[in-house]
Amino acid sequence: MNMQVVKWFLDLAMGISFMLSFVTGFFKFTFLMRVIGLVDLVLPLALMSDIHDWSGLALGFFVAAHLVLNRSWIIYMTRRILSYEKSYNVRK
């Protein structure tokens, strides 16, 4: 399979797991629910907690795989930026 397609599916999986974790985390945060006026909404919090936990673990796995697949670009850019700072004596 083409590596670009693999990276695209990995990014898609990261986005989906992030959205699942974000939305379930938002609904688990009861203070926000009261602020926006959803106090009468009954939600299956045990199921949402499980979805939140598993999607968070999946997101961590996908991010780790993303970093491994893009490690050559990360190393290249880090070296390029560090060598730029050394050669031009950039001050912060």
TASULQUI-V457343 format. One record per backbone hydrogen bond with DSSP energy under -1.0 kcal/mol. CO is the residue of the C=O (numbers start at 1). NH is the residue of the N-H. Records with the same first field share a line. If there is no record, write none. Layout:
CO = NH + NH
//
This chain:
2 = 6
3 = 7
4 = 8
5 = 9
6 = 10
7 = 11
8 = 12
9 = 13
10 = 14
11 = 15
12 = 16
13 = 17
14 = 18
15 = 19
16 = 20
17 = 21
18 = 22
19 = 23
20 = 24
21 = 25
22 = 26
23 = 27
24 = 28
25 = 29
28 = 30
29 = 33
30 = 34
31 = 35
32 = 36
33 = 38
43 = 45
44 = 48
45 = 49
46 = 50
47 = 51
48 = 52
49 = 53
50 = 54
51 = 55
52 = 56
53 = 57
54 = 58
55 = 59
56 = 60
57 = 61
58 = 62
59 = 63
60 = 64
61 = 65
62 = 66
63 = 67
64 = 68
65 = 69
66 = 70
68 = 71
70 = 74
71 = 75
72 = 76
73 = 77
74 = 78
75 = 79
76 = 80
77 = 81
78 = 82
79 = 83
80 = 84
81 = 85
82 = 86
83 = 87
84 = 88
85 = 90
//
